[in-house]
Amino acid sequence: MRIVLIRRLQRVFLIISVILFGGIVYLAATGVNYLLPSPIEQLTLITPTLTSATPTPEREMVALISGHAGYDSGAICGDSNAPTLVEAEVVAHIAGLVQLELEAAGLDVMLLEEYDTRLDRLDADVLVSLHADSCIAASGFKAAYPLNSAIPATDRRLVDCINSEYAAATGLPLHFHSITHDMTYYHAFRKVLPTTPTAILELGFLGGDARLLTEEPELAVAGIRESIFCFLQGQGGEGEQ
């Protein structure tokens, strides 16, 4: 009887042992599975994250000098006590409109006075100084670059763009023969960095072109804008100067 009881107890212990062993194996297996990443997680870990970013190009800088601004009046037409036209005022209006249009096109624009301290060592993609000519009954525009330019081919291309685009927009003739020493040796040319393309533009005569400059300034604005676009886009040939 005792032998039978012992055998039954052995069977019970064996069954319990098998159950405990199976439980231990199950817990071990699930524990390992919990600690290890799934195949999808492994793929995520070893696959690099790819990003596609288009670099933002630097905005081009255009510098404009509003002729005589902050210095003097420039040419005055009519009685000095009751002037009919003042060069600095006519040019300032046009320069301000050009600034708005170029900025709307995505360019950075620096509007400068005649002897602006920011001209010293100025580094810009292009500098154009805007003026209007005398009160005589003549018509036409003219542009010039530094006679002693360090980058004559580039400056010549800028003037070539002005000669073609400003003429097309305004219908004014090129008054080439009246380009003066004061233009080719314009003071701002000596102040900016030698690598800054520069030109001075006489927008027209206050005498013969007053109607265009005061009543249709949008024509002059379009001519300046398109001249700068022409240059920045690499257009313009080697015009004669």
TORMAR-881334 format. One record per atom (N, C-alpha, C, O, CB): residue in one letter; x negated, y negated, z. Coordinates in steps of 0.05 Angstrom, whole numbers, padded with zeros to 5 digits, always signed. Last residue first. Glycine has a CB too. Layout:
% residues N
AXYZ/...
***
This chain:
% residues 241
Q-00639-02032-01509/Q-00639-02053-01488/Q-00663-02070-01491/Q-00667-02088-01475/Q-00638-02040-01460/E-00597-01982-01537/E-00619-02001-01540/E-00617-02023-01519/E-00595-02032-01512/E-00619-02013-01568/G-00580-01921-01503/G-00573-01946-01517/G-00597-01965-01519/G-00616-01962-01503/G-00550-01961-01503/E-00580-01860-01504/E-00601-01879-01498/E-00596-01904-01515/E-00606-01907-01537/E-00630-01867-01505/G-00513-01843-01485/G-00539-01837-01498/G-00559-01857-01489/G-00556-01871-01469/G-00536-01838-01528/G-00465-01813-01443/G-00480-01837-01451/G-00507-01829-01463/G-00522-01812-01453/G-00485-01855-01426/Q-00455-01769-01387/Q-00451-01778-01414/Q-00468-01803-01419/Q-00482-01812-01402/Q-00421-01783-01420/G-00454-01749-01336/G-00477-01743-01353/G-00474-01751-01381/G-00489-01742-01399/G-00482-01714-01352/Q-00415-01765-01302/Q-00410-01740-01317/Q-00432-01733-01336/Q-00430-01714-01351/Q-00384-01741-01331/L-00432-01815-01287/L-00434-01793-01267/L-00429-01766-01280/L-00439-01745-01270/L-00413-01797-01245/F-00422-01845-01334/F-00449-01841-01324/F-00451-01817-01306/F-00469-01800-01309/F-00459-01866-01310/C-00366-01842-01339/C-00383-01834-01361/C-00411-01828-01351/C-00423-01808-01359/C-00384-01856-01383/F-00350-01865-01290/F-00344-01837-01296/F-00362-01826-01318/F-00373-01804-01315/F-00315-01834-01304/I-00368-01917-01300/I-00380-01902-01278/I-00375-01872-01282/I-00392-01856-01277/I-00370-01912-01251/S-00335-01931-01343/S-00364-01933-01346/S-00378-01916-01325/S-00397-01902-01331/S-00373-01962-01344/E-00285-01927-01320/E-00292-01908-01341/E-00322-01908-01346/E-00334-01888-01353/E-00277-01913-01366/R-00287-01971-01284/R-00282-01944-01275/R-00292-01923-01295/R-00306-01904-01288/R-00252-01940-01269/I-00294-02014-01319/I-00315-02008-01299/I-00312-01979-01290/I-00332-01964-01288/I-00313-02027-01275/G-00247-02011-01349/G-00273-02010-01362/G-00295-02003-01343/G-00313-01987-01350/G-00279-02036-01375/A-00207-02017-01310/A-00209-01992-01325/A-00236-01989-01339/A-00247-01967-01340/A-00186-01990-01346/V-00218-02070-01295/V-00221-02048-01275/V-00224-02021-01289/V-00240-02005-01282/V-00196-02047-01257/A-00206-02098-01341/A-00234-02098-01332/A-00238-02075-01312/A-00259-02061-01313/A-00240-02124-01318/L-00151-02086-01341/L-00168-02078-01364/L-00197-02077-01356/L-00212-02058-01363/L-00164-02098-01388/E-00131-02108-01295/E-00131-02079-01297/E-00148-02069-01320/E-00158-02046-01320/E-00103-02068-01299/P-00129-02162-01301/P-00154-02151-01289/P-00155-02121-01290/P-00176-02109-01288/P-00155-02160-01260/E-00100-02200-01333/E-00101-02172-01340/E-00126-02159-01327/E-00142-02146-01341/E-00101-02168-01370/E-00107-02250-01311/E-00079-02241-01316/E-00078-02211-01323/E-00057-02198-01319/E-00067-02257-01338/T-00162-02256-01303/T-00144-02264-01282/T-00115-02253-01286/T-00102-02247-01266/T-00142-02294-01281/L-00190-02236-01347/L-00201-02232-01321/L-00181-02238-01298/L-00183-02227-01277/L-00226-02249-01317/L-00158-02253-01391/L-00162-02225-01386/L-00171-02220-01357/L-00161-02202-01343/L-00184-02213-01405/R-00162-02309-01386/R-00136-02296-01385/R-00139-02266-01378/R-00124-02255-01362/R-00121-02299-01412/A-00217-02321-01390/A-00203-02325-01365/A-00176-02310-01364/A-00170-02299-01343/A-00197-02355-01361/D-00254-02319-01430/D-00241-02293-01423/D-00225-02296-01397/D-00219-02276-01383/D-00262-02271-01419/G-00278-02369-01438/G-00263-02356-01460/G-00247-02331-01453/G-00229-02324-01467/G-00282-02350-01482/G-00295-02381-01382/G-00283-02400-01401/G-00265-02385-01421/G-00241-02389-01422/G-00304-02416-01415/L-00316-02339-01357/L-00294-02352-01344/L-00280-02372-01362/L-00256-02378-01359/L-00303-02366-01318/F-00332-02284-01397/F-00336-02312-01392/F-00311-02324-01378/F-00289-02319-01387/F-00342-02328-01418/G-00345-02220-01366/G-00334-02237-01387/G-00339-02266-01379/G-00349-02271-01358/G-00303-02231-01391/L-00374-02191-01329/L-00348-02180-01338/L-00336-02195-01361/L-00319-02185-01376/L-00329-02181-01315/E-00438-02171-01328/E-00423-02196-01330/E-00396-02189-01344/E-00396-02181-01367/E-00438-02218-01347/L-00470-02125-01289/L-00449-02128-01310/L-00436-02155-01307/L-00424-02161-01287/L-00428-02105-01308/I-00529-02090-01277/I-00513-02114-01271/I-00495-02118-01295/I-00503-02116-01318/I-00532-02139-01266/A-00549-02027-01250/A-00543-02044-01273/A-00527-02068-01262/A-00514-02067-01241/A-00526-02029-01295/T-00585-01967-01230/T-00574-01994-01225/T-00568-02009-01251/T-00581-02004-01272/T-00593-02010-01208/P-00598-01908-01194/P-00591-01920-01220/P-00577-01947-01216/P-00558-01948-01200/P-00574-01901-01237/T-00648-01900-01148/T-00619-01907-01150/T-00614-01920-01177/T-00626-01941-01183/T-00611-01926-01127/T-00701-01894-01142/T-00687-01871-01154/T-00657-01877-01157/T-00642-01860-01167/T-00691-01847-01138/P-00721-01937-01114/P-00727-01936-01143/P-00711-01913-01157/P-00707-01914-01182/P-00756-01931-01147/L-00672-01963-01069/L-00692-01942-01075/L-00696-01941-01106/L-00677-01944-01121/L-00683-01915-01065/V-00662-02035-01073/V-00653-02007-01070/V-00676-01988-01076/V-00697-01996-01086/V-00629-02002-01090/K-00691-02082-01085/K-00685-02074-01057/K-00677-02045-01054/K-00685-02032-01034/K-00663-02092-01046/R-00694-02096-01137/R-00720-02093-01122/R-00715-02082-01094/R-00734-02074-01080/R-00734-02119-01121/F-00643-02103-01153/F-00658-02082-01165/F-00684-02076-01149/F-00693-02053-01149/F-00666-02089-01194/A-00626-02150-01129/A-00618-02124-01117/A-00634-02101-01128/A-00637-02081-01115/A-00588-02119-01121/H-00644-02192-01164/H-00657-02187-01138/H-00650-02160-01126/H-00667-02148-01113/H-00648-02209-01119/Y-00658-02179-01233/Y-00638-02184-01212/Y-00648-02175-01184/Y-00661-02154-01182/Y-00611-02170-01218/Y-00685-02181-01280/Y-00700-02181-01255/Y-00682-02188-01231/Y-00690-02202-01212/Y-00724-02201-01257/T-00645-02182-01317/T-00664-02160-01319/T-00682-02159-01295/T-00694-02138-01289/T-00680-02162-01344/M-00619-02230-01301/M-00605-02204-01301/M-00625-02181-01301/M-00622-02163-01285/M-00587-02202-01326/D-00655-02271-01306/D-00642-02267-01280/D-00627-02241-01278/D-00624-02230-01256/D-00623-02290-01274/H-00664-02270-01360/H-00685-02260-01342/H-00674-02254-01314/H-00682-02236-01301/H-00709-02280-01341/T-00602-02252-01393/T-00622-02270-01383/T-00643-02255-01366/T-00640-02232-01358/T-00609-02292-01367/I-00565-02242-01451/I-00576-02229-01427/I-00601-02245-01419/I-00618-02251-01435/I-00584-02199-01433/S-00544-02262-01498/S-00545-02280-01475/S-00554-02267-01449/S-00552-02278-01428/S-00518-02293-01471/H-00541-02223-01537/H-00563-02243-01539/H-00564-02262-01516/H-00584-02277-01514/H-00559-02258-01565/F-00495-02191-01526/F-00522-02182-01520/F-00543-02204-01519/F-00561-02203-01502/F-00530-02161-01540/H-00440-02187-01514/H-00453-02213-01517/H-00483-02209-01510/H-00494-02221-01492/H-00441-02235-01499/L-00395-02145-01543/L-00419-02145-01528/L-00434-02171-01534/L-00441-02176-01557/L-00437-02120-01534/P-00325-02164-01539/P-00350-02157-01554/P-00374-02158-01535/P-00373-02170-01513/P-00354-02177-01577/L-00269-02131-01508/L-00288-02153-01509/L-00313-02145-01525/L-00321-02122-01524/L-00295-02163-01481/G-00233-02091-01499/G-00233-02103-01526/G-00253-02126-01529/G-00253-02139-01549/G-00205-02112-01533/T-00231-02063-01452/T-00224-02091-01451/T-00221-02103-01479/T-00207-02123-01483/T-00245-02106-01436/A-00244-02010-01464/A-00222-02015-01446/A-00212-02044-01448/A-00188-02050-01446/A-00229-02009-01417/A-00288-02012-01498/A-00264-01998-01506/A-00240-02006-01489/A-00218-02008-01500/A-00269-01968-01505/A-00326-02040-01467/A-00316-02052-01492/A-00290-02039-01500/A-00272-02053-01509/A-00337-02049-01514/Y-00334-02003-01426/Y-00322-02029-01420/Y-00311-02043-01445/Y-00290-02055-01444/Y-00343-02047-01406/E-00356-01959-01456/E-00330-01957-01442/E-00318-01983-01435/E-00293-01986-01437/E-00334-01941-01416/S-00404-01979-01480/S-00383-01965-01496/S-00356-01966-01482/S-00336-01972-01494/S-00392-01936-01501/N-00433-02006-01441/N-00429-02018-01467/N-00407-02005-01483/N-00393-02019-01499/N-00455-02017-01483/I-00434-01968-01400/I-00419-01993-01397/I-00413-02006-01424/I-00391-02014-01429/I-00436-02013-01379/C-00466-01929-01423/C-00439-01922-01416/C-00422-01947-01412/C-00399-01948-01421/C-00438-01906-01390/D-00513-01959-01427/D-00500-01949-01452/D-00471-01941-01446/D-00454-01946-01463/D-00516-01924-01463/V-00526-01966-01374/V-00518-01989-01390/V-00504-01980-01416/V-00486-01994-01425/V-00543-02006-01396/L-00538-01912-01363/L-00517-01926-01348/L-00507-01950-01364/L-00483-01954-01367/L-00527-01934-01321/R-00582-01903-01396/R-00557-01888-01401/R-00534-01901-01387/R-00511-01901-01397/R-00561-01859-01392/R-00619-01937-01373/R-00610-01943-01400/R-00584-01928-01406/R-00566-01939-01420/R-00632-01936-01420/D-00627-01910-01325/D-00614-01936-01324/D-00604-01944-01352/D-00583-01957-01354/D-00634-01957-01314/T-00652-01864-01347/T-00627-01861-01331/T-00612-01888-01331/T-00588-01889-01335/T-00633-01852-01303/A-00697-01885-01371/A-00679-01869-01387/A-00652-01867-01373/A-00631-01869-01386/A-00690-01841-01392/P-00724-01912-01327/P-00712-01927-01350/P-00692-01911-01366/P-00672-01922-01375/P-00734-01937-01368/I-00737-01911-01270/I-00722-01890-01284/I-00709-01902-01308/I-00684-01902-01310/I-00701-01876-01265/A-00760-01956-01253/A-00776-01932-01249/A-00763-01908-01262/A-00775-01887-01266/A-00778-01926-01219/S-00757-02017-01290/S-00744-01994-01279/S-00763-01970-01276/S-00780-01965-01293/S-00720-01986-01296/N-00766-02070-01304/N-00788-02054-01293/N-00777-02029-01280/N-00788-02021-01259/N-00805-02071-01273/L-00716-02089-01318/L-00737-02088-01339/L-00761-02071-01330/L-00774-02059-01347/L-00746-02116-01346/P-00657-02057-01297/P-00683-02069-01289/P-00704-02067-01311/P-00708-02045-01322/P-00694-02057-01264/Y-00604-02070-01344/Y-00616-02054-01323/Y-00644-02066-01317/Y-00653-02083-01332/Y-00619-02023-01332/A-00543-02104-01362/A-00572-02101-01363/A-00581-02083-01340/A-00568-02082-01319/A-00586-02128-01362/A-00489-02127-01402/A-00499-02110-01380/A-00529-02107-01384/A-00539-02106-01407/A-00485-02083-01379/K-00435-02170-01419/K-00462-02161-01423/K-00471-02146-01399/K-00462-02152-01376/K-00481-02185-01429/F-00378-02192-01459/F-00391-02182-01434/F-00419-02175-01440/F-00428-02173-01463/F-00375-02158-01423/G-00340-02248-01486/G-00357-02224-01487/G-00368-02217-01460/G-00367-02232-01441/G-00380-02229-01506/S-00335-02315-01510/S-00322-02290-01502/S-00341-02266-01505/S-00357-02265-01523/S-00297-02285-01519/A-00335-02385-01492/A-00346-02362-01505/A-00331-02337-01496/A-00317-02338-01475/A-00377-02359-01501/A-00333-02439-01470/A-00313-02427-01487/A-00324-02405-01504/A-00324-02407-01529/A-00299-02448-01505/I-00362-02435-01404/I-00362-02444-01432/I-00341-02428-01448/I-00333-02407-01440/I-00390-02440-01445/C-00368-02421-01352/C-00342-02432-01359/C-00341-02441-01389/C-00322-02453-01397/C-00335-02456-01342/S-00406-02359-01346/S-00401-02387-01342/S-00374-02395-01354/S-00358-02379-01365/S-00423-02403-01355/D-00386-02292-01324/D-00404-02312-01336/D-00393-02340-01334/D-00372-02344-01321/D-00409-02305-01366/A-00384-02253-01264/A-00370-02265-01287/A-00387-02288-01298/A-00401-02301-01282/A-00341-02275-01280/H-00406-02190-01239/H-00407-02219-01240/H-00389-02228-01263/H-00380-02211-01280/H-00436-02230-01244/L-00426-02134-01201/L-00406-02146-01218/L-00407-02176-01216/L-00408-02188-01194/L-00378-02136-01210/S-00473-02083-01202/S-00467-02109-01192/S-00449-02124-01211/S-00455-02126-01235/S-00493-02125-01186/V-00473-02016-01188/V-00467-02035-01208/V-00460-02061-01194/V-00442-02062-01177/V-00443-02025-01226/L-00507-01957-01175/L-00502-01984-01165/L-00496-02002-01189/L-00512-02003-01208/L-00526-01995-01148/V-00502-01888-01161/V-00502-01909-01181/V-00495-01935-01166/V-00479-01936-01147/V-00481-01904-01203/D-00513-01856-01118/D-00513-01843-01145/D-00512-01864-01167/D-00521-01858-01190/D-00489-01824-01147/A-00560-01887-01072/A-00534-01882-01083/A-00536-01868-01110/A-00557-01868-01123/A-00518-01908-01085/D-00594-01914-01023/D-00595-01889-01038/D-00567-01882-01047/D-00551-01873-01031/D-00608-01865-01022/L-00627-01974-01008/L-00601-01960-01013/L-00605-01936-01031/L-00618-01938-01052/L-00581-01980-01026/R-00666-02006-00988/R-00672-01977-00990/R-00646-01961-00995/R-00644-01938-00987/R-00686-01967-00965/D-00620-02055-00975/D-00648-02047-00969/D-00651-02016-00969/D-00639-02003-00952/D-00657-02059-00943/L-00566-02063-00977/L-00580-02059-01002/L-00609-02049-00998/L-00620-02035-01015/L-00581-02085-01018/R-00547-02078-00929/R-00546-02049-00935/R-00559-02043-00962/R-00563-02019-00969/R-00517-02040-00936/T-00546-02132-00927/T-00570-02119-00915/T-00570-02089-00922/T-00591-02076-00920/T-00570-02123-00885/D-00526-02167-00985/D-00519-02148-00964/D-00544-02134-00953/D-00560-02125-00969/D-00498-02127-00974/Y-00521-02210-01019/Y-00546-02205-01005/Y-00541-02187-00981/Y-00552-02192-00959/Y-00559-02231-00996/E-00467-02202-01039/E-00490-02208-01057/E-00517-02201-01044/E-00534-02189-01056/E-00489-02237-01064/E-00436-02144-01008/E-00438-02172-01014/E-00464-02177-01030/E-00480-02159-01033/E-00438-02189-00988/L-00407-02081-01031/L-00428-02097-01018/L-00425-02127-01026/L-00414-02134-01047/L-00455-02087-01027/L-00374-02023-01020/L-00370-02050-01032/L-00388-02069-01017/L-00385-02073-00992/L-00340-02059-01030/M-00382-01959-01035/M-00392-01979-01017/M-00390-02006-01030/M-00404-02011-01050/M-00422-01973-01008/V-00344-01901-01040/V-00350-01927-01052/V-00359-01946-01030/V-00346-01949-01009/V-00326-01939-01067/D-00340-01834-01059/D-00346-01853-01037/D-00355-01879-01050/D-00372-01879-01067/D-00367-01841-01018/L-00286-01809-01100/L-00314-01818-01097/L-00316-01835-01071/L-00297-01847-01062/L-00323-01835-01121/G-00234-01794-01113/G-00251-01776-01096/G-00279-01784-01092/G-00296-01768-01083/G-00250-01749-01108/A-00201-01828-01137/A-00212-01807-01154/A-00231-01788-01139/A-00242-01770-01150/A-00226-01819-01178/A-00193-01866-01099/A-00171-01848-01105/A-00179-01824-01122/A-00167-01803-01122/A-00149-01864-01119/E-00242-01891-01104/E-00236-01876-01080/E-00213-01857-01084/E-00213-01834-01074/E-00231-01894-01056/L-00233-01917-01152/L-00255-01897-01150/L-00251-01879-01126/L-00255-01855-01126/L-00282-01910-01149/E-00191-01951-01140/E-00188-01931-01160/E-00209-01909-01158/E-00203-01885-01161/E-00189-01943-01188/L-00213-01984-01100/L-00189-01968-01094/L-00186-01946-01114/L-00180-01923-01107/L-00164-01986-01095/Q-00256-02009-01128/Q-00260-01992-01104/Q-00237-01974-01099/Q-00240-01950-01094/Q-00266-02010-01080/V-00227-02039-01166/V-00245-02017-01174/V-00250-01998-01151/V-00249-01973-01154/V-00272-02027-01186/L-00204-02076-01132/L-00187-02058-01147/L-00203-02034-01157/L-00193-02011-01156/L-00174-02072-01171/G-00249-02104-01114/G-00232-02090-01095/G-00214-02070-01109/G-00209-02048-01098/G-00215-02110-01080/A-00268-02126-01162/A-00284-02106-01148/A-00267-02090-01128/A-00271-02066-01125/A-00308-02120-01133/I-00227-02163-01174/I-00232-02140-01192/I-00248-02118-01177/I-00241-02094-01180/I-00247-02148-01217/H-00234-02198-01131/H-00208-02186-01136/H-00211-02160-01153/H-00200-02139-01147/H-00188-02205-01151/A-00287-02215-01137/A-00279-02201-01113/A-00252-02186-01117/A-00249-02163-01108/A-00276-02220-01089/V-00285-02244-01185/V-00300-02218-01184/V-00291-02202-01160/V-00288-02177-01162/V-00330-02224-01183/V-00255-02288-01170/V-00246-02272-01192/V-00259-02244-01191/V-00246-02224-01194/V-00253-02285-01220/E-00287-02309-01129/E-00260-02300-01123/E-00249-02281-01145/E-00237-02261-01139/E-00241-02324-01121/A-00335-02322-01154/A-00336-02303-01132/A-00308-02292-01126/A-00305-02269-01119/A-00347-02316-01107/E-00318-02361-01193/E-00329-02335-01201/E-00327-02315-01178/E-00318-02292-01182/E-00358-02338-01209/V-00259-02395-01195/V-00283-02392-01179/V-00293-02363-01184/V-00279-02344-01179/V-00278-02397-01148/L-00219-02441-01232/L-00230-02414-01229/L-00256-02414-01213/L-00273-02431-01217/L-00234-02401-01257/T-00205-02492-01221/T-00185-02475-01233/T-00193-02446-01231/T-00176-02428-01229/T-00181-02483-01263/P-00216-02534-01164/P-00225-02515-01184/P-00203-02498-01195/P-00184-02491-01181/P-00247-02497-01172/A-00218-02590-01143/A-00193-02575-01149/A-00200-02554-01171/A-00191-02557-01194/A-00170-02594-01159/N-00269-02607-01135/N-00249-02613-01114/N-00223-02597-01118/N-00208-02593-01099/N-00244-02643-01112/S-00293-02593-01182/S-00302-02579-01157/S-00283-02584-01134/S-00281-02568-01115/S-00330-02588-01150/D-00252-02584-01238/D-00263-02602-01218/D-00270-02587-01193/D-00255-02570-01183/D-00242-02625-01212/G-00272-02526-01276/G-00254-02547-01268/G-00268-02565-01248/G-00291-02562-01242/G-00228-02537-01257/C-00302-02468-01248/C-00291-02481-01272/C-00271-02502-01263/C-00255-02497-01245/C-00277-02460-01290/I-00362-02447-01221/I-00336-02460-01215/I-00327-02474-01240/I-00341-02491-01251/I-00339-02480-01191/A-00402-02390-01207/A-00393-02411-01226/A-00365-02421-01218/A-00348-02406-01208/A-00391-02399-01255/G-00412-02380-01137/G-00418-02374-01165/G-00408-02397-01183/G-00406-02420-01174/G-00405-02347-01173/S-00406-02392-01084/S-00382-02389-01100/S-00387-02379-01128/S-00369-02369-01142/S-00368-02416-01103/D-00448-02352-01041/D-00439-02377-01052/D-00415-02371-01070/D-00406-02349-01072/D-00461-02392-01068/Y-00446-02307-01001/Y-00469-02324-01006/Y-00461-02351-01017/Y-00465-02372-01004/Y-00488-02310-01026/G-00403-02272-00998/G-00419-02277-00974/G-00442-02295-00978/G-00458-02298-00959/G-00428-02251-00963/A-00410-02256-01067/A-00395-02253-01042/A-00413-02257-01018/A-00435-02246-01017/A-00381-02225-01041/H-00437-02255-01114/H-00437-02280-01099/H-00422-02278-01072/H-00423-02297-01057/H-00425-02302-01115/G-00404-02198-01138/G-00423-02220-01143/G-00417-02245-01127/G-00394-02255-01127/G-00422-02226-01172/S-00401-02143-01103/S-00382-02164-01111/S-00398-02190-01113/S-00405-02203-01093/S-00358-02167-01090/I-00432-02085-01121/I-00437-02112-01110/I-00416-02130-01121/I-00413-02133-01145/I-00466-02122-01116/L-00420-02018-01105/L-00412-02041-01121/L-00419-02067-01107/L-00413-02070-01083/L-00381-02040-01127/A-00440-01952-01108/A-00444-01978-01094/A-00436-02000-01114/A-00445-02000-01137/A-00473-01981-01084/V-00417-01887-01098/V-00419-01909-01117/V-00421-01935-01101/V-00405-01940-01082/V-00394-01910-01136/M-00434-01822-01086/M-00433-01848-01075/M-00437-01869-01096/M-00457-01869-01111/M-00455-01851-01053/E-00397-01761-01089/E-00417-01779-01101/E-00412-01808-01090/E-00390-01816-01086/E-00414-01779-01132/R-00394-01712-01038/R-00381-01733-01053/R-00402-01752-01064/R-00421-01758-01051/R-00360-01748-01036/E-00419-01646-01045/E-00421-01672-01033/E-00408-01693-01051/E-00410-01692-01076/E-00451-01679-01029/P-00373-01591-01050/P-00394-01608-01061/P-00395-01635-01047/P-00374-01645-01038/P-00390-01612-01091/T-00364-01539-01007/T-00353-01565-01014/T-00375-01583-01025/T-00394-01589-01011/T-00339-01578-00990/P-00369-01472-01028/P-00381-01495-01016/P-00368-01521-01025/P-00362-01524-01049/P-00411-01496-01022/T-00319-01426-01016/T-00330-01443-01037/T-00343-01467-01024/T-00329-01482-01011/T-00309-01451-01058/A-00323-01364-00987/A-00320-01392-00982/A-00334-01408-01004/A-00357-01403-01010/A-00333-01400-00954/S-00301-01304-00968/S-00306-01319-00993/S-00301-01348-00988/S-00279-01357-00985/S-00289-01308-01016/T-00327-01253-00928/T-00313-01278-00930/T-00320-01291-00956/T-00343-01290-00965/T-00319-01296-00906/L-00322-01188-00902/L-00331-01204-00925/L-00314-01230-00925/L-00289-01228-00923/L-00328-01189-00951/T-00347-01151-00850/T-00325-01169-00858/T-00335-01188-00879/T-00355-01202-00875/T-00315-01185-00833/P-00372-01085-00861/P-00376-01113-00855/P-00352-01130-00864/P-00338-01123-00884/P-00401-01124-00868/T-00355-01026-00829/T-00350-01041-00853/T-00353-01071-00847/T-00339-01081-00830/T-00322-01035-00865/I-00361-01002-00781/I-00384-01001-00799/I-00380-01017-00824/I-00399-01021-00840/I-00391-00972-00806/L-00312-01009-00755/L-00337-01017-00742/L-00360-01019-00762/L-00377-01036-00759/L-00343-00998-00720/T-00274-00988-00789/T-00274-01016-00784/T-00300-01026-00772/T-00309-01048-00778/T-00251-01023-00765/L-00288-00935-00786/L-00291-00948-00811/L-00291-00978-00807/L-00306-00993-00821/L-00268-00940-00830/Q-00274-00924-00733/Q-00302-00922-00741/Q-00307-00937-00767/Q-00328-00950-00770/Q-00310-00892-00744/E-00219-00931-00736/E-00234-00950-00720/E-00264-00949-00727/E-00277-00969-00728/E-00230-00945-00690/I-00207-00887-00767/I-00201-00914-00778/I-00217-00935-00763/I-00227-00954-00775/I-00171-00920-00776/P-00223-00845-00733/P-00237-00849-00759/P-00231-00876-00771/P-00249-00888-00783/P-00227-00828-00779/S-00225-00873-00666/S-00213-00857-00687/S-00228-00862-00713/S-00243-00881-00715/S-00183-00865-00690/P-00279-00872-00619/P-00261-00885-00637/P-00249-00866-00657/P-00262-00846-00665/P-00275-00909-00650/L-00278-00836-00556/L-00289-00839-00583/L-00269-00854-00601/L-00245-00850-00598/L-00296-00812-00595/L-00248-00833-00509/L-00272-00850-00510/L-00283-00855-00538/L-00294-00876-00543/L-00293-00837-00493/Y-00207-00798-00522/Y-00200-00826-00514/Y-00224-00844-00516/Y-00222-00868-00523/Y-00189-00826-00486/N-00234-00751-00531/N-00220-00764-00553/N-00213-00793-00547/N-00212-00809-00565/N-00195-00748-00560/V-00252-00741-00479/V-00271-00746-00500/V-00258-00760-00524/V-00269-00779-00535/V-00285-00720-00510/G-00202-00731-00455/G-00219-00752-00446/G-00240-00760-00466/G-00244-00784-00471/G-00233-00744-00420/T-00183-00686-00481/T-00169-00712-00485/T-00185-00735-00476/T-00184-00757-00487/T-00142-00711-00470/A-00221-00649-00463/A-00218-00654-00492/A-00204-00681-00496/A-00213-00697-00513/A-00202-00632-00506/A-00214-00649-00408/A-00240-00656-00419/A-00237-00664-00449/A-00249-00684-00458/A-00259-00633-00416/L-00161-00631-00404/L-00168-00658-00395/L-00195-00667-00406/L-00198-00690-00413/L-00170-00658-00364/Y-00168-00580-00426/Y-00150-00599-00438/Y-00157-00628-00431/Y-00159-00646-00447/Y-00120-00593-00431/V-00202-00556-00389/V-00210-00558-00417/V-00194-00579-00431/V-00204-00595-00446/V-00207-00531-00432/I-00170-00557-00343/I-00195-00572-00343/I-00205-00576-00372/I-00214-00598-00379/I-00217-00556-00328/G-00128-00524-00358/G-00123-00552-00352/G-00148-00568-00353/G-00148-00591-00364/G-00110-00555-00325/G-00155-00475-00363/G-00142-00487-00387/G-00137-00517-00383/G-00140-00533-00401/G-00116-00473-00394/F-00169-00468-00310/F-00190-00471-00331/F-00179-00484-00356/F-00192-00502-00368/F-00202-00443-00338/L-00118-00463-00287/L-00136-00485-00279/L-00158-00490-00300/L-00163-00513-00307/L-00149-00479-00252/I-00101-00415-00312/I-00086-00441-00316/I-00104-00465-00309/I-00104-00484-00324/I-00060-00441-00298/V-00139-00379-00295/V-00137-00384-00324/V-00122-00411-00328/V-00130-00427-00346/V-00121-00361-00338/S-00129-00381-00240/S-00155-00389-00250/S-00154-00396-00280/S-00166-00416-00289/S-00175-00368-00245/I-00077-00361-00238/I-00082-00388-00229/I-00109-00399-00240/I-00111-00422-00249/I-00082-00390-00199/I-00088-00309-00256/I-00070-00326-00272/I-00075-00356-00265/I-00076-00373-00282/I-00041-00318-00266/L-00122-00292-00215/L-00132-00293-00242/L-00115-00311-00260/L-00125-00327-00275/L-00132-00264-00255/F-00088-00294-00171/F-00112-00311-00171/F-00123-00314-00200/F-00132-00336-00208/F-00133-00300-00153/V-00053-00253-00187/V-00043-00281-00183/V-00066-00300-00185/V-00064-00321-00198/V-00029-00284-00156/R-00087-00209-00188/R-00074-00218-00213/R-00064-00247-00211/R-00067-00263-00229/R-00050-00200-00220/Q-00100-00207-00134/Q-00122-00212-00154/Q-00110-00222-00180/Q-00121-00240-00193/Q-00138-00186-00159/L-00051-00194-00112/L-00063-00219-00106/L-00085-00227-00126/L-00088-00250-00133/L-00074-00219-00077/R-00046-00142-00133/R-00027-00163-00141/R-00038-00191-00135/R-00035-00210-00151/R+00000-00159-00126/R-00088-00116-00107/R-00089-00118-00136/R-00070-00140-00146/R-00076-00155-00165/R-00081-00092-00150/I-00070-00119-00054/I-00095-00133-00062/I-00096-00137-00092/I-00104-00158-00102/I-00120-00117-00053/L-00026-00087-00057/L-00023-00115-00050/L-00047-00131-00059/L-00045-00154-00069/L-00018-00119-00020/V-00049-00037-00067/V-00030-00049-00087/V-00028-00079-00082/V-00027-00094-00101/V-00003-00036-00085/I-00078-00029-00020/I-00092-00031-00046/I-00075-00045-00067/I-00084-00061-00083/I-00101-00003-00056/R-00038-00024+00017/R-00056-00047+00019/R-00071-00051-00008/R-00075-00074-00016/R-00076-00043+00042/M-00017+00024+00000/M+00000+00000+00000/M-00017-00025+00000/M-00013-00044-00015/M+00019+00000+00024/
***
